Amino acid sequence: MFAVISDRNRQIGVRVGDVVACDLNRDWKEGEAVTFERVLLVSNEGQVRLGQPALEGVKVQGKVLGDFRGVKTVSMRFKRRKNVRRKQGHREGYTRVEITAIQG
């Protein structure tokens, strides 16, 4: 079984047992069960159900595994011969979620 969920306007394709990285959510605690109510597509053995925009009565359940930070990205501003150099780094925060069930 395969599903496409929408988590804060980001679409993620999931299967049972997958571990996905969602945008950081400070309200979720490690070990807590979460439910994704906005399911856009469900495919089960060749039968595909597509929502317009979301399916009703379909839920994807998961378990929060914890928070982590992604790869560091570095942005640089530089002007030659003007002594202008600005270097700034950024690491995005994510929450790791294991998909436990697709209902519907």
C-alpha positions as a Markdown table, in Angstrom:
| # | Residue | x | y | z |
|---|---|---|---|---|
| 1 | Met | 0.0 | 0.0 | 0.0 |
| 2 | Phe | 1.3 | 3.4 | -1.0 |
| 3 | Ala | 0.0 | 6.9 | 0.0 |
| 4 | Val | 0.9 | 10.5 | -0.7 |
| 5 | Ile | 0.4 | 12.8 | 2.3 |
| 6 | Ser | 0.6 | 16.5 | 2.6 |
| 7 | Asp | 2.4 | 17.9 | 5.7 |
| 8 | Arg | 2.3 | 21.7 | 5.8 |
| 9 | Asn | 2.1 | 22.0 | 2.0 |
| 10 | Arg | 4.9 | 19.5 | 1.4 |
| 11 | Gln | 3.9 | 16.2 | -0.3 |
| 12 | Ile | 5.6 | 13.0 | 0.8 |
| 13 | Gly | 5.1 | 9.5 | -0.7 |
| 14 | Val | 5.0 | 6.9 | 2.1 |
| 15 | Arg | 4.6 | 3.2 | 2.7 |
| 16 | Val | 4.2 | 1.3 | 5.9 |
| 17 | Gly | 7.5 | 1.0 | 7.6 |
| 18 | Asp | 9.1 | 4.0 | 5.9 |
| 19 | Val | 11.0 | 6.6 | 8.0 |
| 20 | Val | 10.3 | 10.1 | 6.6 |
| 21 | Ala | 11.7 | 13.5 | 7.5 |
| 22 | Cys | 8.9 | 16.1 | 8.1 |
| 23 | Asp | 9.5 | 19.8 | 8.8 |
| 24 | Leu | 10.4 | 20.4 | 12.5 |
| 25 | Asn | 7.4 | 20.3 | 14.7 |
| 26 | Arg | 8.1 | 21.3 | 18.3 |
| 27 | Asp | 4.7 | 20.1 | 19.5 |
| 28 | Trp | 5.5 | 16.5 | 18.7 |
| 29 | Lys | 7.4 | 14.5 | 21.4 |
| 30 | Glu | 9.6 | 11.5 | 20.9 |
| 31 | Gly | 7.6 | 8.3 | 21.0 |
| 32 | Glu | 4.3 | 10.0 | 20.4 |
| 33 | Ala | 1.8 | 8.8 | 17.8 |
| 34 | Val | 0.8 | 11.3 | 15.1 |
| 35 | Thr | -1.9 | 11.2 | 12.5 |
| 36 | Phe | -1.8 | 12.7 | 9.0 |
| 37 | Glu | -5.4 | 13.5 | 8.0 |
| 38 | Arg | -4.6 | 15.2 | 4.6 |
| 39 | Val | -4.0 | 12.2 | 2.3 |
| 40 | Leu | -3.9 | 13.1 | -1.4 |
| 41 | Leu | -3.6 | 9.6 | -3.0 |
| 42 | Val | -3.8 | 5.9 | -2.0 |
| 43 | Ser | -2.7 | 3.0 | -4.1 |
| 44 | Asn | -3.5 | -0.6 | -3.1 |
| 45 | Glu | -2.6 | -3.5 | -5.4 |
| 46 | Gly | -3.2 | -1.5 | -8.6 |
| 47 | Gln | -6.3 | 0.3 | -7.4 |
| 48 | Val | -5.6 | 4.1 | -7.2 |
| 49 | Arg | -7.8 | 6.5 | -5.3 |
| 50 | Leu | -7.1 | 10.2 | -6.0 |
| 51 | Gly | -8.5 | 13.0 | -3.9 |
| 52 | Gln | -9.8 | 16.4 | -5.1 |
| 53 | Pro | -7.8 | 17.7 | -3.3 |
| 54 | Ala | -7.8 | 15.2 | -0.4 |
| 55 | Leu | -9.4 | 11.9 | 0.3 |
| 56 | Glu | -12.0 | 11.7 | 3.1 |
| 57 | Gly | -11.9 | 8.9 | 5.7 |
| 58 | Val | -8.3 | 8.0 | 5.0 |
| 59 | Lys | -5.6 | 8.5 | 7.6 |
| 60 | Val | -1.9 | 7.7 | 7.8 |
| 61 | Gln | -0.5 | 7.0 | 11.3 |
| 62 | Gly | 3.1 | 7.4 | 12.4 |
| 63 | Lys | 5.3 | 7.4 | 15.4 |
| 64 | Val | 7.8 | 10.2 | 16.2 |
| 65 | Leu | 11.4 | 9.0 | 16.4 |
| 66 | Gly | 13.0 | 12.3 | 17.2 |
| 67 | Asp | 14.4 | 15.6 | 15.9 |
| 68 | Phe | 17.5 | 16.1 | 13.8 |
| 69 | Arg | 19.1 | 18.8 | 11.7 |
| 70 | Gly | 19.8 | 18.6 | 8.0 |
| 71 | Val | 22.9 | 19.3 | 5.9 |
| 72 | Lys | 24.5 | 22.7 | 6.5 |
| 73 | Thr | 24.1 | 25.1 | 3.6 |
| 74 | Val | 26.5 | 28.1 | 3.3 |
| 75 | Ser | 25.6 | 31.3 | 1.4 |
| 76 | Met | 28.4 | 33.7 | 0.5 |
| 77 | Arg | 28.3 | 37.3 | -0.6 |
| 78 | Phe | 31.4 | 38.7 | -2.1 |
| 79 | Lys | 32.4 | 41.8 | -4.1 |
| 80 | Arg | 35.9 | 41.8 | -5.5 |
| 81 | Arg | 38.3 | 44.6 | -4.7 |
| 82 | Lys | 35.8 | 46.2 | -2.2 |
| 83 | Asn | 36.6 | 44.2 | 0.9 |
| 84 | Val | 33.0 | 42.9 | 1.1 |
| 85 | Arg | 32.6 | 39.4 | 2.3 |
| 86 | Arg | 29.6 | 37.9 | 4.2 |
| 87 | Lys | 29.4 | 34.2 | 5.0 |
| 88 | Gln | 26.3 | 32.8 | 6.5 |
| 89 | Gly | 25.4 | 29.2 | 7.3 |
| 90 | His | 22.0 | 27.5 | 7.9 |
| 91 | Arg | 20.8 | 24.1 | 9.1 |
| 92 | Glu | 17.1 | 23.2 | 8.7 |
| 93 | Gly | 15.4 | 21.3 | 11.5 |
| 94 | Tyr | 13.4 | 18.1 | 10.8 |
| 95 | Thr | 11.4 | 15.6 | 12.7 |
| 96 | Arg | 11.9 | 11.9 | 11.9 |
| 97 | Val | 8.6 | 9.9 | 11.7 |
| 98 | Glu | 8.1 | 6.2 | 11.1 |
| 99 | Ile | 4.9 | 5.3 | 9.2 |
| 100 | Thr | 3.0 | 2.6 | 11.1 |
| 101 | Ala | -0.4 | 2.3 | 9.3 |
| 102 | Ile | -2.4 | 3.5 | 6.3 |
| 103 | Gln | -6.1 | 3.3 | 7.1 |
| 104 | Gly | -8.7 | 3.6 | 4.4 |
